Amino acid sequence: MDYKELAQVAIDAKKAAYVPYSKFRVGAALFGKSGKIYMGCNIESAAYSPTCCAERTALVKAVSEGEREFTAIAVAGSAEGGEVQYCYPCGVCRQFLKEFVSDDMPVIIAKTADDYRVHKFEELLPHSFGPEDLK
Ligand code: THU
């Protein structure tokens, strides 16, 4: 699984997004150490705040199926009918991911399968608070 392939899975994951309010589709592809890929999309709520982002959908799917270690995550997002843009994980998702990913895990932010940026997780959440801090 290379970055290009993972980026394409994240783009494909946007198809299932339930976004009647924002019309902004996000897809995530979380690559587990087992080799399995967990797809996630954003799922909105009429009450707005219960909305679940694509990244958290993917992580909840993975952890609830017993996977706790990850090699990479790709994220893709765009407004319906809008220009494709680099879509970065929100602050809540960064903190949620922190629980299970290493500081050097690659985060692929994809516009297309051929146009993506790669960051280390730590770049997105520097000086973070995580499980180690409770020891
Ligand atoms: N969204 C995600 O799914 N992931 C992010 O990291 C950024 C925001 C979703 C939430 C909401 O459904 C829509 O994008 C607009 O904020």
Backbone and ligand atoms as CSV (ligand in chain L), in Angstrom:
chain,resi,resn,atom,element,x,y,z
A,1,MET,N,N,0.853,-1.208,0.000
A,1,MET,CA,C,0.000,0.000,0.000
A,1,MET,C,C,0.888,1.258,0.000
A,2,ASP,N,N,0.838,2.021,-1.073
A,2,ASP,CA,C,1.619,3.261,-1.085
A,2,ASP,C,C,0.689,4.458,-0.855
A,3,TYR,N,N,1.294,5.617,-0.748
A,3,TYR,CA,C,0.509,6.819,-0.424
A,3,TYR,C,C,-0.553,7.100,-1.488
A,4,LYS,N,N,-0.185,6.868,-2.736
A,4,LYS,CA,C,-1.113,7.123,-3.841
A,4,LYS,C,C,-2.374,6.258,-3.698
A,5,GLU,N,N,-2.154,4.995,-3.378
A,5,GLU,CA,C,-3.306,4.082,-3.224
A,5,GLU,C,C,-4.158,4.465,-2.019
A,6,LEU,N,N,-3.488,4.820,-0.914
A,6,LEU,CA,C,-4.240,5.194,0.286
A,6,LEU,C,C,-5.017,6.492,0.038
A,7,ALA,N,N,-4.401,7.413,-0.689
A,7,ALA,CA,C,-5.089,8.670,-1.047
A,7,ALA,C,C,-6.345,8.362,-1.851
A,8,GLN,N,N,-6.241,7.408,-2.770
A,8,GLN,CA,C,-7.408,7.071,-3.602
A,8,GLN,C,C,-8.526,6.454,-2.756
A,9,VAL,N,N,-8.160,5.652,-1.762
A,9,VAL,CA,C,-9.186,5.063,-0.886
A,9,VAL,C,C,-9.891,6.178,-0.097
A,10,ALA,N,N,-9.139,7.167,0.371
A,10,ALA,CA,C,-9.755,8.291,1.094
A,10,ALA,C,C,-10.711,9.062,0.178
A,11,ILE,N,N,-10.307,9.269,-1.053
A,11,ILE,CA,C,-11.171,9.962,-2.028
A,11,ILE,C,C,-12.438,9.136,-2.263
A,12,ASP,N,N,-12.286,7.827,-2.398
A,12,ASP,CA,C,-13.447,6.943,-2.595
A,12,ASP,C,C,-14.383,6.974,-1.377
A,13,ALA,N,N,-13.793,7.106,-0.186
A,13,ALA,CA,C,-14.591,7.091,1.054
A,13,ALA,C,C,-15.529,8.293,1.135
A,14,LYS,N,N,-15.226,9.352,0.402
A,14,LYS,CA,C,-16.100,10.547,0.400
A,14,LYS,C,C,-17.498,10.233,-0.127
A,15,LYS,N,N,-17.588,9.205,-0.960
A,15,LYS,CA,C,-18.883,8.887,-1.613
A,15,LYS,C,C,-19.981,8.614,-0.587
A,16,ALA,N,N,-19.621,7.992,0.540
A,16,ALA,CA,C,-20.629,7.619,1.543
A,16,ALA,C,C,-20.929,8.749,2.527
A,17,ALA,N,N,-20.256,9.881,2.399
A,17,ALA,CA,C,-20.461,10.980,3.359
A,17,ALA,C,C,-21.938,11.378,3.429
A,18,TYR,N,N,-22.400,11.581,4.658
A,18,TYR,CA,C,-23.794,12.030,4.875
A,18,TYR,C,C,-23.703,13.494,5.310
A,19,VAL,N,N,-23.898,14.386,4.345
A,19,VAL,CA,C,-23.608,15.802,4.591
A,19,VAL,C,C,-24.732,16.732,4.127
A,20,PRO,N,N,-25.967,16.515,4.621
A,20,PRO,CA,C,-27.075,17.354,4.155
A,20,PRO,C,C,-26.946,18.817,4.588
A,21,TYR,N,N,-26.141,19.094,5.609
A,21,TYR,CA,C,-26.059,20.459,6.149
A,21,TYR,C,C,-24.880,21.232,5.585
A,22,SER,N,N,-23.691,20.673,5.681
A,22,SER,CA,C,-22.507,21.405,5.189
A,22,SER,C,C,-22.273,21.201,3.698
A,23,LYS,N,N,-22.750,20.086,3.155
A,23,LYS,CA,C,-22.445,19.700,1.763
A,23,LYS,C,C,-20.935,19.613,1.529
A,24,PHE,N,N,-20.207,19.342,2.602
A,24,PHE,CA,C,-18.751,19.211,2.525
A,24,PHE,C,C,-18.402,17.753,2.812
A,25,ARG,N,N,-17.926,17.067,1.778
A,25,ARG,CA,C,-17.648,15.631,1.891
A,25,ARG,C,C,-16.199,15.379,2.301
A,26,VAL,N,N,-16.046,14.524,3.320
A,26,VAL,CA,C,-14.700,14.156,3.752
A,26,VAL,C,C,-14.600,12.628,3.779
A,27,GLY,N,N,-13.463,12.132,3.333
A,27,GLY,CA,C,-13.185,10.703,3.384
A,27,GLY,C,C,-11.850,10.472,4.071
A,28,ALA,N,N,-11.753,9.358,4.781
A,28,ALA,CA,C,-10.486,9.000,5.431
A,28,ALA,C,C,-10.194,7.534,5.157
A,29,ALA,N,N,-8.919,7.221,5.073
A,29,ALA,CA,C,-8.479,5.834,4.905
A,29,ALA,C,C,-7.364,5.597,5.923
A,30,LEU,N,N,-7.646,4.734,6.880
A,30,LEU,CA,C,-6.716,4.454,7.975
A,30,LEU,C,C,-6.123,3.068,7.753
A,31,PHE,N,N,-4.809,3.030,7.621
A,31,PHE,CA,C,-4.118,1.781,7.298
A,31,PHE,C,C,-3.641,1.119,8.590
A,32,GLY,N,N,-4.230,-0.015,8.918
A,32,GLY,CA,C,-3.860,-0.732,10.128
A,32,GLY,C,C,-2.618,-1.582,9.924
A,33,LYS,N,N,-1.915,-1.848,11.036
A,33,LYS,CA,C,-0.697,-2.673,10.929
A,33,LYS,C,C,-1.018,-4.083,10.463
A,34,SER,N,N,-2.264,-4.531,10.626
A,34,SER,CA,C,-2.678,-5.865,10.151
A,34,SER,C,C,-2.723,-5.920,8.631
A,35,GLY,N,N,-2.705,-4.729,8.003
A,35,GLY,CA,C,-2.817,-4.668,6.546
A,35,GLY,C,C,-4.214,-4.264,6.086
A,36,LYS,N,N,-5.142,-4.192,7.039
A,36,LYS,CA,C,-6.512,-3.818,6.693
A,36,LYS,C,C,-6.643,-2.285,6.610
A,37,ILE,N,N,-7.470,-1.846,5.686
A,37,ILE,CA,C,-7.732,-0.410,5.569
A,37,ILE,C,C,-9.149,-0.130,6.055
A,38,TYR,N,N,-9.273,0.857,6.927
A,38,TYR,CA,C,-10.584,1.255,7.455
A,38,TYR,C,C,-10.974,2.569,6.793
A,39,MET,N,N,-12.105,2.542,6.104
A,39,MET,CA,C,-12.603,3.757,5.443
A,39,MET,C,C,-13.531,4.484,6.403
A,40,GLY,N,N,-13.524,5.810,6.325
A,40,GLY,CA,C,-14.458,6.597,7.137
A,40,GLY,C,C,-14.954,7.788,6.345
A,41,CYS,N,N,-16.150,8.230,6.675
A,41,CYS,CA,C,-16.689,9.447,6.060
A,41,CYS,C,C,-17.332,10.287,7.158
A,42,ASN,N,N,-17.593,11.547,6.854
A,42,ASN,CA,C,-18.286,12.362,7.857
A,42,ASN,C,C,-19.781,12.067,7.828
A,43,ILE,N,N,-20.352,12.077,9.016
A,43,ILE,CA,C,-21.779,11.757,9.208
A,43,ILE,C,C,-22.367,12.885,10.045
A,44,GLU,N,N,-23.212,13.685,9.421
A,44,GLU,CA,C,-23.744,14.859,10.111
A,44,GLU,C,C,-25.054,14.561,10.832
A,45,SER,N,N,-25.436,15.488,11.689
A,45,SER,CA,C,-26.638,15.355,12.509
A,45,SER,C,C,-27.437,16.658,12.431
A,46,ALA,N,N,-28.752,16.527,12.452
A,46,ALA,CA,C,-29.612,17.719,12.440
A,46,ALA,C,C,-29.349,18.591,13.670
A,47,ALA,N,N,-28.842,17.974,14.722
A,47,ALA,CA,C,-28.510,18.741,15.932
A,47,ALA,C,C,-27.089,19.318,15.853
A,48,TYR,N,N,-26.445,19.123,14.720
A,48,TYR,CA,C,-25.105,19.628,14.385
A,48,TYR,C,C,-23.963,19.060,15.243
A,49,SER,N,N,-23.968,19.304,16.564
A,49,SER,CA,C,-22.783,18.932,17.348
A,49,SER,C,C,-22.493,17.434,17.411
A,50,PRO,N,N,-23.482,16.538,17.262
A,50,PRO,CA,C,-23.120,15.117,17.258
A,50,PRO,C,C,-22.392,14.663,15.989
A,51,THR,N,N,-22.240,15.539,15.032
A,51,THR,CA,C,-21.559,15.187,13.772
A,51,THR,C,C,-20.241,14.461,14.025
A,52,CYS,N,N,-20.022,13.410,13.254
A,52,CYS,CA,C,-18.776,12.655,13.380
A,52,CYS,C,C,-17.934,12.871,12.124
A,53,CYS,N,N,-16.716,13.308,12.318
A,53,CYS,CA,C,-15.800,13.534,11.191
A,53,CYS,C,C,-15.355,12.190,10.586
A,54,ALA,N,N,-14.869,12.266,9.364
A,54,ALA,CA,C,-14.412,11.075,8.645
A,54,ALA,C,C,-13.291,10.344,9.389
A,55,GLU,N,N,-12.364,11.098,9.934
A,55,GLU,CA,C,-11.207,10.483,10.600
A,55,GLU,C,C,-11.652,9.704,11.833
A,56,ARG,N,N,-12.576,10.291,12.592
A,56,ARG,CA,C,-13.053,9.599,13.787
A,56,ARG,C,C,-13.909,8.398,13.412
A,57,THR,N,N,-14.673,8.502,12.346
A,57,THR,CA,C,-15.443,7.341,11.881
A,57,THR,C,C,-14.500,6.185,11.585
A,58,ALA,N,N,-13.429,6.469,10.875
A,58,ALA,CA,C,-12.470,5.415,10.511
A,58,ALA,C,C,-11.804,4.817,11.754
A,59,LEU,N,N,-11.413,5.689,12.694
A,59,LEU,CA,C,-10.726,5.182,13.889
A,59,LEU,C,C,-11.667,4.356,14.768
A,60,VAL,N,N,-12.905,4.799,14.884
A,60,VAL,CA,C,-13.881,4.039,15.683
A,60,VAL,C,C,-14.136,2.670,15.054
A,61,LYS,N,N,-14.229,2.639,13.734
A,61,LYS,CA,C,-14.406,1.350,13.057
A,61,LYS,C,C,-13.233,0.427,13.358
A,62,ALA,N,N,-12.028,0.968,13.250
A,62,ALA,CA,C,-10.825,0.144,13.425
A,62,ALA,C,C,-10.703,-0.386,14.853
A,63,VAL,N,N,-10.785,0.518,15.814
A,63,VAL,CA,C,-10.571,0.106,17.209
A,63,VAL,C,C,-11.666,-0.857,17.657
A,64,SER,N,N,-12.881,-0.629,17.182
A,64,SER,CA,C,-13.985,-1.516,17.577
A,64,SER,C,C,-13.870,-2.890,16.932
A,65,GLU,N,N,-12.995,-2.993,15.943
A,65,GLU,CA,C,-12.743,-4.304,15.327
A,65,GLU,C,C,-11.428,-4.907,15.818
A,66,GLY,N,N,-10.823,-4.265,16.816
A,66,GLY,CA,C,-9.639,-4.839,17.450
A,66,GLY,C,C,-8.300,-4.322,16.952
A,67,GLU,N,N,-8.313,-3.383,16.010
A,67,GLU,CA,C,-7.045,-2.843,15.479
A,67,GLU,C,C,-6.661,-1.593,16.275
A,68,ARG,N,N,-5.431,-1.580,16.774
A,68,ARG,CA,C,-5.014,-0.431,17.600
A,68,ARG,C,C,-3.711,0.207,17.145
A,69,GLU,N,N,-3.101,-0.356,16.116
A,69,GLU,CA,C,-1.831,0.205,15.650
A,69,GLU,C,C,-1.962,0.521,14.166
A,70,PHE,N,N,-1.410,1.665,13.775
A,70,PHE,CA,C,-1.649,2.150,12.420
A,70,PHE,C,C,-0.364,2.624,11.747
A,71,THR,N,N,-0.340,2.443,10.439
A,71,THR,CA,C,0.837,2.772,9.639
A,71,THR,C,C,0.714,4.139,8.981
A,72,ALA,N,N,-0.501,4.521,8.617
A,72,ALA,CA,C,-0.713,5.804,7.930
A,72,ALA,C,C,-2.209,6.114,7.898
A,73,ILE,N,N,-2.514,7.398,7.665
A,73,ILE,CA,C,-3.907,7.786,7.399
A,73,ILE,C,C,-3.904,8.776,6.233
A,74,ALA,N,N,-4.895,8.638,5.376
A,74,ALA,CA,C,-5.083,9.613,4.298
A,74,ALA,C,C,-6.440,10.281,4.488
A,75,VAL,N,N,-6.498,11.565,4.154
A,75,VAL,CA,C,-7.724,12.347,4.310
A,75,VAL,C,C,-7.960,13.143,3.035
A,76,ALA,N,N,-9.228,13.175,2.595
A,76,ALA,CA,C,-9.592,13.971,1.418
A,76,ALA,C,C,-10.929,14.633,1.699
A,77,GLY,N,N,-11.053,15.899,1.319
A,77,GLY,CA,C,-12.325,16.586,1.558
A,77,GLY,C,C,-12.551,17.684,0.551
A,78,SER,N,N,-13.818,17.908,0.234
A,78,SER,CA,C,-14.147,18.999,-0.691
A,78,SER,C,C,-15.625,19.329,-0.600
A,79,ALA,N,N,-15.925,20.582,-0.845
A,79,ALA,CA,C,-17.317,21.020,-0.889
A,79,ALA,C,C,-17.952,20.469,-2.157
A,80,GLU,N,N,-19.220,20.051,-2.052
A,80,GLU,CA,C,-19.907,19.520,-3.237
A,80,GLU,C,C,-19.938,20.591,-4.316
A,81,GLY,N,N,-19.453,20.250,-5.483
A,81,GLY,CA,C,-19.419,21.196,-6.596
A,81,GLY,C,C,-18.327,22.244,-6.475
A,82,GLY,N,N,-17.568,22.176,-5.394
A,82,GLY,CA,C,-16.497,23.173,-5.184
A,82,GLY,C,C,-15.153,22.672,-5.661
A,83,GLU,N,N,-14.179,23.545,-5.545
A,83,GLU,CA,C,-12.822,23.192,-5.946
A,83,GLU,C,C,-12.223,22.206,-4.940
A,84,VAL,N,N,-11.472,21.238,-5.417
A,84,VAL,CA,C,-10.810,20.292,-4.513
A,84,VAL,C,C,-9.721,21.037,-3.748
A,85,GLN,N,N,-9.656,20.788,-2.468
A,85,GLN,CA,C,-8.663,21.480,-1.649
A,85,GLN,C,C,-7.970,20.497,-0.714
A,86,TYR,N,N,-6.874,20.933,-0.106
A,86,TYR,CA,C,-6.247,20.099,0.915
A,86,TYR,C,C,-7.106,20.238,2.169
A,87,CYS,N,N,-7.585,19.127,2.698
A,87,CYS,CA,C,-8.468,19.148,3.864
A,87,CYS,C,C,-7.729,18.525,5.050
A,88,TYR,N,N,-7.397,19.357,6.017
A,88,TYR,CA,C,-6.657,18.880,7.189
A,88,TYR,C,C,-7.601,18.440,8.300
A,89,PRO,N,N,-7.210,17.451,9.083
A,89,PRO,CA,C,-8.045,17.010,10.204
A,89,PRO,C,C,-8.310,18.146,11.198
A,90,CYS,N,N,-9.518,18.194,11.710
A,90,CYS,CA,C,-9.862,19.212,12.706
A,90,CYS,C,C,-9.141,18.905,14.019
A,91,GLY,N,N,-9.191,19.833,14.935
A,91,GLY,CA,C,-8.493,19.676,16.215
A,91,GLY,C,C,-8.984,18.489,17.024
A,92,VAL,N,N,-10.281,18.270,17.005
A,92,VAL,CA,C,-10.839,17.143,17.769
A,92,VAL,C,C,-10.305,15.823,17.210
A,93,CYS,N,N,-10.278,15.715,15.893
A,93,CYS,CA,C,-9.779,14.467,15.273
A,93,CYS,C,C,-8.293,14.273,15.540
A,94,ARG,N,N,-7.528,15.340,15.533
A,94,ARG,CA,C,-6.097,15.215,15.831
A,94,ARG,C,C,-5.913,14.633,17.231
A,95,GLN,N,N,-6.661,15.164,18.196
A,95,GLN,CA,C,-6.536,14.660,19.567
A,95,GLN,C,C,-7.036,13.219,19.669
A,96,PHE,N,N,-8.098,12.892,18.957
A,96,PHE,CA,C,-8.663,11.528,18.998
A,96,PHE,C,C,-7.659,10.531,18.420
A,97,LEU,N,N,-6.992,10.933,17.325
A,97,LEU,CA,C,-5.988,10.067,16.704
A,97,LEU,C,C,-4.785,9.870,17.619
A,98,LYS,N,N,-4.428,10.934,18.346
A,98,LYS,CA,C,-3.240,10.918,19.213
A,98,LYS,C,C,-3.210,9.687,20.131
A,99,GLU,N,N,-4.369,9.262,20.541
A,99,GLU,CA,C,-4.488,8.114,21.448
A,99,GLU,C,C,-3.854,6.844,20.874
A,100,PHE,N,N,-3.881,6.716,19.552
A,100,PHE,CA,C,-3.498,5.437,18.934
A,100,PHE,C,C,-2.361,5.518,17.917
A,101,VAL,N,N,-1.932,6.715,17.558
A,101,VAL,CA,C,-0.907,6.782,16.500
A,101,VAL,C,C,0.407,7.333,17.038
A,102,SER,N,N,1.491,7.013,16.341
A,102,SER,CA,C,2.800,7.494,16.769
A,102,SER,C,C,3.061,8.875,16.174
A,103,ASP,N,N,3.983,9.596,16.822
A,103,ASP,CA,C,4.285,10.962,16.367
A,103,ASP,C,C,4.818,10.999,14.941
A,104,ASP,N,N,5.464,9.919,14.506
A,104,ASP,CA,C,6.041,9.933,13.148
A,104,ASP,C,C,5.141,9.258,12.101
A,105,MET,N,N,3.925,8.906,12.469
A,105,MET,CA,C,3.030,8.276,11.482
A,105,MET,C,C,2.690,9.280,10.370
A,106,PRO,N,N,2.786,8.854,9.110
A,106,PRO,CA,C,2.466,9.767,8.010
A,106,PRO,C,C,0.960,10.057,7.910
A,107,VAL,N,N,0.662,11.328,7.718
A,107,VAL,CA,C,-0.709,11.784,7.473
A,107,VAL,C,C,-0.719,12.343,6.047
A,108,ILE,N,N,-1.485,11.710,5.186
A,108,ILE,CA,C,-1.520,12.094,3.769
A,108,ILE,C,C,-2.756,12.951,3.530
A,109,ILE,N,N,-2.529,14.162,3.091
A,109,ILE,CA,C,-3.633,15.089,2.839
A,109,ILE,C,C,-3.770,15.184,1.317
A,110,ALA,N,N,-4.849,14.576,0.817
A,110,ALA,CA,C,-4.939,14.365,-0.634
A,110,ALA,C,C,-5.942,15.275,-1.339
A,111,LYS,N,N,-5.479,15.875,-2.404
A,111,LYS,CA,C,-6.405,16.541,-3.336
A,111,LYS,C,C,-6.855,15.511,-4.361
A,112,THR,N,N,-5.884,14.800,-4.899
A,112,THR,CA,C,-6.133,13.697,-5.834
A,112,THR,C,C,-5.125,12.597,-5.485
A,113,ALA,N,N,-5.216,11.477,-6.175
A,113,ALA,CA,C,-4.282,10.378,-5.918
A,113,ALA,C,C,-2.851,10.762,-6.310
A,114,ASP,N,N,-2.723,11.804,-7.121
A,114,ASP,CA,C,-1.381,12.236,-7.559
A,114,ASP,C,C,-0.951,13.558,-6.944
A,115,ASP,N,N,-1.847,14.174,-6.208
A,115,ASP,CA,C,-1.545,15.486,-5.624
A,115,ASP,C,C,-1.887,15.436,-4.137
A,116,TYR,N,N,-0.859,15.190,-3.332
A,116,TYR,CA,C,-1.091,15.084,-1.887
A,116,TYR,C,C,0.132,15.595,-1.132
A,117,ARG,N,N,-0.114,15.987,0.108
A,117,ARG,CA,C,0.966,16.392,1.005
A,117,ARG,C,C,1.118,15.315,2.072
A,118,VAL,N,N,2.345,15.112,2.517
A,118,VAL,CA,C,2.601,14.128,3.574
A,118,VAL,C,C,3.216,14.850,4.771
A,119,HIS,N,N,2.600,14.663,5.924
A,119,HIS,CA,C,3.092,15.254,7.170
A,119,HIS,C,C,3.291,14.149,8.193
A,120,LYS,N,N,4.222,14.375,9.111
A,120,LYS,CA,C,4.280,13.497,10.280
A,120,LYS,C,C,3.153,13.941,11.208
A,121,PHE,N,N,2.550,12.979,11.902
A,121,PHE,CA,C,1.443,13.324,12.798
A,121,PHE,C,C,1.832,14.446,13.767
A,122,GLU,N,N,3.059,14.395,14.260
A,122,GLU,CA,C,3.510,15.381,15.245
A,122,GLU,C,C,3.448,16.825,14.720
A,123,GLU,N,N,3.597,16.977,13.401
A,123,GLU,CA,C,3.502,18.329,12.827
A,123,GLU,C,C,2.104,18.905,13.002
A,124,LEU,N,N,1.109,18.001,13.005
A,124,LEU,CA,C,-0.277,18.459,13.112
A,124,LEU,C,C,-0.708,18.681,14.557
A,125,LEU,N,N,-0.002,18.018,15.476
A,125,LEU,CA,C,-0.364,18.172,16.895
A,125,LEU,C,C,0.911,18.207,17.746
A,126,PRO,N,N,1.645,19.328,17.651
A,126,PRO,CA,C,2.896,19.418,18.413
A,126,PRO,C,C,2.617,19.622,19.908
A,127,HIS,N,N,3.589,19.255,20.715
A,127,HIS,CA,C,3.488,19.457,22.177
A,127,HIS,C,C,2.160,18.926,22.699
A,128,SER,N,N,1.817,17.733,22.273
A,128,SER,CA,C,0.480,17.210,22.553
A,128,SER,C,C,0.378,16.527,23.916
A,129,PHE,N,N,-0.840,16.308,24.315
A,129,PHE,CA,C,-1.148,15.562,25.528
A,129,PHE,C,C,-1.692,14.202,25.109
A,130,GLY,N,N,-1.122,13.138,25.668
A,130,GLY,CA,C,-1.570,11.805,25.262
A,130,GLY,C,C,-1.449,10.802,26.372
A,131,PRO,N,N,-1.624,9.520,26.039
A,131,PRO,CA,C,-1.622,8.459,27.050
A,131,PRO,C,C,-0.375,8.452,27.950
A,132,GLU,N,N,0.783,8.782,27.368
A,132,GLU,CA,C,2.038,8.754,28.150
A,132,GLU,C,C,2.010,9.748,29.297
A,133,ASP,N,N,1.277,10.819,29.118
A,133,ASP,CA,C,1.255,11.872,30.143
A,133,ASP,C,C,0.504,11.465,31.406
A,134,LEU,N,N,-0.264,10.404,31.315
A,134,LEU,CA,C,-1.036,9.957,32.480
A,134,LEU,C,C,-0.284,8.913,33.305
A,135,LYS,N,N,0.979,8.607,32.854
A,135,LYS,CA,C,1.727,7.559,33.568
A,135,LYS,C,C,2.565,8.165,34.679
L,1,THU,N1,N,-15.000,17.336,8.784
L,1,THU,C1,C,-14.416,16.096,8.763
L,1,THU,O1,O,-15.062,15.085,8.485
L,1,THU,N2,N,-13.096,16.017,9.085
L,1,THU,C2,C,-12.325,17.080,9.441
L,1,THU,O2,O,-11.255,16.903,9.972
L,1,THU,C3,C,-12.821,18.426,9.133
L,1,THU,C4,C,-14.301,18.554,9.139
L,1,THU,C5,C,-16.423,17.429,8.450
L,1,THU,C6,C,-17.320,17.780,9.613
L,1,THU,C7,C,-18.509,18.359,8.888
L,1,THU,O3,O,-19.381,17.295,8.525
L,1,THU,C8,C,-17.934,18.976,7.631
L,1,THU,O4,O,-16.643,18.421,7.479
L,1,THU,C9,C,-17.826,20.475,7.661
L,1,THU,O5,O,-17.177,20.904,8.797
